[in-house]
Amino acid sequence: MQIAFKKVAKESLGFESVKQGVRFFGRLFRKSDKLVLLKASLVGEISHVCDRCGGDLTLEINEALEIFVSDGIYKGKTDEMDVIEFYDGFIDFDEILQSEIESIKSDYHYCAQCKN
């Protein structure tokens, strides 16, 4: 799902996207003509493998996110929160969701047997 940057007004705008069993939903808030704040939640489960034994496990996800989304190259302060840059005038929620899922998967995860 995508939405044009120009569609995000001063009032917040809701969104929702689902991918790989994870629901990604929240609100967008206009901060400037090129910057939008995304306040969202990730809720669901994803299949993964134990990093120790290689067995199957399910990761439960329940996370809150606050990310700035920039229309083009971000030229603000580097100490601000995470900033995702889009270059085509659209915010791509599926791309953000896939990135967050891959970020979660990149951490070490152990099954119940290997945690002991």
GIBEL-V705657 format. One record per residue. N is the residue number from 1. RES is the residue in one small letter. D_FIRST is the distance of its C-alpha to the first C-alpha in Angstrom with 1 decimal. Layout:
# GIBEL-V705657
N	RES	D_FIRST
N	RES	D_FIRST
This chain:
# GIBEL-V705657
1	m	0.0
2	q	3.8
3	i	7.0
4	a	10.5
5	f	13.0
6	k	15.5
7	k	13.7
8	v	14.5
9	a	18.1
10	k	20.9
11	e	20.1
12	s	17.4
13	l	13.9
14	g	12.3
15	f	8.9
16	e	8.4
17	s	6.7
18	v	9.4
19	k	10.6
20	q	14.3
21	g	15.6
22	v	14.2
23	r	12.6
24	f	11.0
25	f	11.6
26	g	13.4
27	r	14.1
28	l	13.9
29	f	17.4
30	r	18.6
31	k	21.4
32	s	22.3
33	d	21.3
34	k	19.6
35	l	18.8
36	v	16.5
37	l	17.2
38	l	14.5
39	k	16.4
40	a	14.8
41	s	16.0
42	l	15.5
43	v	17.3
44	g	18.2
45	e	20.2
46	i	20.0
47	s	22.8
48	h	24.7
49	v	28.3
50	c	31.1
51	d	31.9
52	r	35.6
53	c	36.3
54	g	33.2
55	g	33.0
56	d	29.8
57	l	28.4
58	t	25.6
59	l	24.0
60	e	23.3
61	i	20.7
62	n	20.9
63	e	20.2
64	a	19.6
65	l	17.9
66	e	18.6
67	i	17.2
68	f	17.6
69	v	15.0
70	s	16.9
71	d	16.4
72	g	18.7
73	i	21.5
74	y	22.3
75	k	25.9
76	g	26.6
77	k	28.6
78	t	28.1
79	d	29.0
80	e	26.0
81	m	23.4
82	d	20.8
83	v	19.0
84	i	16.0
85	e	16.3
86	f	13.9
87	y	15.9
88	d	14.0
89	g	13.5
90	f	9.8
91	i	8.4
92	d	6.0
93	f	5.6
94	d	5.9
95	e	8.8
96	i	10.3
97	l	10.3
98	q	11.9
99	s	14.2
100	e	15.4
101	i	16.1
102	e	18.1
103	s	19.8
104	i	20.9
105	k	22.1
106	s	24.1
107	d	26.4
108	y	29.5
109	h	29.2
110	y	32.4
111	c	33.1
112	a	35.6
113	q	38.5
114	c	37.9
115	k	37.5
116	n	41.2
